[in-house]
Amino acid sequence: VLIGYGAGGGTDRAARAVGAPLSQILGQTLVYVNLPGGAGSICEDYLLKQPADGYTLLAMGSDFPINLVTGRNPNSLDDYIALCQVQQDTGCIQINAKDSRFSSADEFVAYAKNNRVTIGGTGAGGFDEVVVALFVKATGIQAEYVTYEKSGKMRAAVVAGDIDACHEEFGPAISLIESGDLKPIVVFAPERVGDFPDLPTAPEIGCDVTLGRWRAFLLKAETPGDIVQTLESAIHQSYQDAGYKKFEKESYLHLREGWKGGADYRQMIIDDMEMYKGVLTELGYL
C-alpha cells in the first residue's frame, strides 16, 4: 500500500485503518510504504512504475486531481483506475473562541467585509487554499490566505491570535474545540452535522461550498477487471467493519458518508478537476 504522505497523517491513518480488516479479508499481509513529497505526486508517479497486477494499491487524497491539473503529476487520469473512496472529511472555518471581535459566521463575515482577515491552511495551491478562496469569493470578504506546513502550527497560530481563522477538519482540532480554545463557526457540508447541530452550513450563509477532503484508493490502469472487482469488494467490506467504524467515529470521519464505488469516485475526480482548473487559474497557479 503506497501512501503519498508521511506517517501519522490523515491519509496514512486512513490507509492503515482500512487495511487492518482488509488484510484479514484478503488473507494477505499488507506492507505500507510512505513516499511523501510533491503533495503526493511522487507516489502517484511511482505507482505507474509497478506491475498492473493488483498487488500495489495507492492510498491518496484530495490532492490527486489538483496534481493532475497543475502538472505536478505528469500523468493523466486514464493512467489510473479509481478503485473506491473510503472517507470524506468535513471541514469548517475555525476561530479563536476568545476573540472579542466575532463569535459567529455572520459576525466574522461582517467584520471581514470592512477589515482584512487572515485565514490559515496547509499547503499552497492545494485543497485548503481552494476552499478558502471559494469561501472568500462567495462571502465577499477581504482575506489573505496564510499557508502552514503542519496543521498543528496553524491551529496554534489561531489560538495565539497570530491569524484570525483557519480551515480545518473536526478530528484534528477536537481537543482544542472541547477545551474552548477554538470555535467552528461554519461547516462546509450540504446539511448540518449531527455532532454540531447549531453550526450553520456554508450554503446557509450564502456560500455554496460543501467540499470535504477525501481519501481513497487507486490502481494502475490495465489491472485486470476481476482483480479490480475483488479489491473494491474487499475494501467495501473493510469499510463496513466494526473496528473501522469505531476508528471513523473517534476521528470525526463519520459526519458524512465516505464510501464511493469506482464509477462514482472516478466521476467525482473528473468534476473536481474542472472545478480546480477554474479556481487555480484565478489564484494564478495555472
Secondary structure as the mmCIF struct_conf table of DSSP 4:
data_model
#
loop_
_struct_conf.conf_type_id
_struct_conf.id
_struct_conf.beg_label_comp_id
_struct_conf.beg_label_asym_id
_struct_conf.beg_label_seq_id
_struct_conf.end_label_comp_id
_struct_conf.end_label_asym_id
_struct_conf.end_label_seq_id
STRN STRN1 LEU A 2 ILE A 3
BEND BEND1 GLY A 4 TYR A 5
TURN_TY1_P TURN_TY1_P1 ALA A 7 GLY A 8
BEND BEND2 GLY A 9 GLY A 9
HELX_RH_AL_P HELX_RH_AL_P1 GLY A 10 LEU A 26
TURN_TY1_P TURN_TY1_P2 GLY A 27 GLY A 27
STRN STRN2 VAL A 33 ASN A 34
HELX_RH_3T_P HELX_RH_3T_P1 GLY A 38 GLY A 40
HELX_RH_AL_P HELX_RH_AL_P2 SER A 41 LEU A 47
TURN_TY1_P TURN_TY1_P3 LEU A 48 LYS A 49
BEND BEND3 GLN A 50 GLN A 50
BEND BEND4 ALA A 52 TYR A 55
STRN STRN3 LEU A 58 GLY A 61
TURN_TY1_P TURN_TY1_P4 SER A 62 SER A 62
HELX_RH_AL_P HELX_RH_AL_P3 ASP A 63 THR A 70
TURN_TY1_P TURN_TY1_P5 GLY A 71 GLY A 71
BEND BEND5 ARG A 72 ASN A 73
BEND BEND6 ASN A 75 ASN A 75
HELX_RH_3T_P HELX_RH_3T_P2 LEU A 77 ASP A 79
STRN STRN4 TYR A 80 GLN A 88
STRN STRN5 GLY A 91 ASN A 96
TURN_TY1_P TURN_TY1_P6 ALA A 97 LYS A 98
BEND BEND7 SER A 100 ARG A 101
BEND BEND8 SER A 103 SER A 104
HELX_RH_AL_P HELX_RH_AL_P4 ALA A 105 ASN A 114
BEND BEND9 ASN A 115 ASN A 115
STRN STRN6 VAL A 117 THR A 122
BEND BEND10 GLY A 123 GLY A 126
HELX_RH_AL_P HELX_RH_AL_P5 PHE A 127 THR A 139
TURN_TY1_P TURN_TY1_P7 GLY A 140 GLY A 140
STRN STRN7 ALA A 143 TYR A 148
BEND BEND11 GLU A 149 LYS A 150
HELX_RH_AL_P HELX_RH_AL_P6 SER A 151 ALA A 160
TURN_TY1_P TURN_TY1_P8 GLY A 161 GLY A 161
BEND BEND12 ASP A 162 ASP A 164
STRN STRN8 ALA A 165 GLU A 169
HELX_RH_AL_P HELX_RH_AL_P7 PHE A 170 GLU A 178
TURN_TY1_P TURN_TY1_P9 SER A 179 GLY A 180
BEND BEND13 ASP A 181 ASP A 181
STRN STRN9 LEU A 182 VAL A 187
BEND BEND14 ALA A 189 GLU A 191
TURN_TY1_P TURN_TY1_P10 GLY A 194 ASP A 195
BEND BEND15 PHE A 196 PHE A 196
TURN_TY1_P TURN_TY1_P11 PRO A 197 ASP A 198
BEND BEND16 LEU A 199 LEU A 199
HELX_LH_PP_P HELX_LH_PP_P1 PRO A 200 PRO A 200
STRN STRN10 THR A 201 THR A 201
TURN_TY1_P TURN_TY1_P12 ALA A 202 ALA A 202
HELX_RH_3T_P HELX_RH_3T_P3 PRO A 203 ILE A 205
TURN_TY1_P TURN_TY1_P13 GLY A 206 GLY A 206
STRN STRN11 TRP A 214 LYS A 220
TURN_TY1_P TURN_TY1_P14 ALA A 221 GLU A 222
HELX_RH_AL_P HELX_RH_AL_P8 GLY A 225 GLN A 240
HELX_RH_AL_P HELX_RH_AL_P9 ALA A 242 GLU A 250
TURN_TY1_P TURN_TY1_P15 SER A 251 TYR A 252
BEND BEND17 LEU A 255 ARG A 256
STRN STRN12 LYS A 260 LYS A 260
HELX_RH_AL_P HELX_RH_AL_P10 GLY A 262 GLU A 282
TURN_TY1_P TURN_TY1_P16 LEU A 283 GLY A 284
#
